Amino acid sequence: MIYLVRQGETDWNLNKKFNGCTDIKLNQTGITQAKQLAENLRNIDFKACFSSPQTRARQTCEIICGEPIILDDRLSEINCGEFEGTDETADSLQLFWQAIKNGDKGTEKFQVFVNRTLDFCDMIMNDHIENNVLIVTHSANARIINYYFKGKPDDYDFRRSVVKNGGLLTYEIKS
């Protein structure tokens, strides 16, 4: 089984700011969310626990499974460039989606982000298919990972989140 967790809440999530690569810590709600996940998953024997190296994801993963954690840069959130720390408004989101098409305004090019996340998924399928695996990452990565394991729905809209902060998605993979 694959257990996909979106990192717990941060103040920037709460205040609807672009997080991106800025290294933000969990807030108290995020810590509580991670502790609840740890309780819900306490009977799972994880053979590998992967996390984005960003503090908010690493904190979530450490609370859930302790050590050792495998930090993987491919699980880092998309670089939001000049948008990081700014308010997520309808206008700024539209500008952001335009910017990531080409990597403008210091953002990571969307296709580069997708490819690195898919590369991580391929590694999971090749090396960990027989094991219980925990993956702790961010909203955009969770979308890519979810579509990788479940397929892209007909009403696909990448702007729509597939899991809330501190949320869990599971995938039963048959070899």
N, C-alpha and C positions, 0 to 999 in steps of 0.2 A: 504494500500500500504506500501511496505517496500522500503525505500530509502537507498541504500548502497553507502557510499562515502569512497574512499581511501583518506587518509590524503594528504594535500597539500605537495608540494615539499620542501625538505630540501637540504642543501648543499651536504650532503652525497648522496642523490638521484642523484643530478646533477652530482656529481663526481664519480658515480657508486661504492659506498662503501657499504658494508654490514651494515645495520642499526640495525636490531635486537632490543634488549632491551635497547640499549644506548639511553639516553633521549636527543634527538636532537630537536631543535626548527625549525619552518618553516623559510624558507628564504623569501625574498620579493616576489618572484614568487609564493610561496606557500600561502602567505597571500592574494595575488591578486586572486589566484584560489579560495580560500575560500570565498572571498568577492563576486566573480562572482556566486558561488554556492548559497550564501545567497540571491542574487538578483533573481536568477532563481527559488528558492524555497520559496520566500517570501509569497506566497499565500497559502502555505501548512500549515494546522493546525496539527502540530505534537503532538500526545498524549504522546510520550516518545522519548527522545533523548539519545541514548546510545553511549558511546565513550570508546575507549581504554584509560587507565589512562596516557599513554605516552604523553608528552607535545605536540608533533607534531599533534597527533590526537585530543587531547583536545582543542588545539588552533583552529583547523579547525572547530570542533563542536561548540565552543563558538561563532565563527564568524557567523556560519550559523544560530544557533537557540538561542543563548544567554543562559540563565539559565532557569530552572534547568537542569543539565546534570547528567545522571546516568553513573558513571564510573564503568566499568566492566573489571576485570582482564582477563576474558576469551577472550577479544578482543585484548590483548597485542600481539605484533608481536612475532614470534618464536624467542627464544633465540639462537643467532648465536655463542655464546661462543667465542672461540679464533678468529673467523673470523670477529667479530664486528670491524668496522672501517677500515678494510682492503679492498683492491681493489677487485671488482667482475670481475675476469678474467675467461676465459673458464676453466682453470686449477683449480682455487680456487672454482669455482662453483661446479665442479665435486667432489672435495674433501669435500665440504660442504654437498652435497647430500649423500655422503657416510657416513659422520659423523653423520647426523641426523637420520639415520636408527637405530642407537643404542644409540644415545645421547653421542657420543664420542666428545673429544676436547671441553668439556664444553657446548656443544649444548643441546638444548631441544630435547628429543626423538620425532621424527616426529609423531608417533601414539598418544603420549600424547597431542601434539599440536592439532592434528586433533580432538581428543576426546573432548578437552575443547571448541574448536570452535563449534563443533556439539552440545554440551550441551547448549551453548548459543542459537543456532538456535532452538533447541527444546523448550527452555524457551519462545522465541518469538512466536513460533507456539501455545504454550499452554496458554500464558498470554496476548498476544498483537495482535492476529490475526484480530481483528475487528477494529484496529486503524491504523492511519498513524504513522509509526515509522521511525526515522532516526538512522542509525548505521554508526559511523565513526570509521574506523579501518585501517589496513595496507594491503599491497599487498598479503601476504600469506593467511591471514585471509579472505580477499575478495574472493580468489579462492575457499576456502572451503565453504563459505557462498553462493557463486554463484552456485556451484555444488549442494549444499543442495536444493536450491529453483528451479533450472532449470534442474537438472539432469546432470550427467556426460556425456559429448559428447563422441562419438566413438573415436575421435582423441585426447583423453585426454592426456595432457602433463602438469603436475603440475608446471613445470618450466616456463611455459608461463603465463605471467600476463593477467588478465581478465579486468583490469581497470588501467588507468594511474593515476599518482598523480593528485589530485584534480578532479578526474572523478567520475561519478555518474552512478549507475546501479539501476533499479527499478524492483520490483516484485509485481504483483497483485496476492494476495493470497485470495482464496475463502474458506470460512469456511464450 
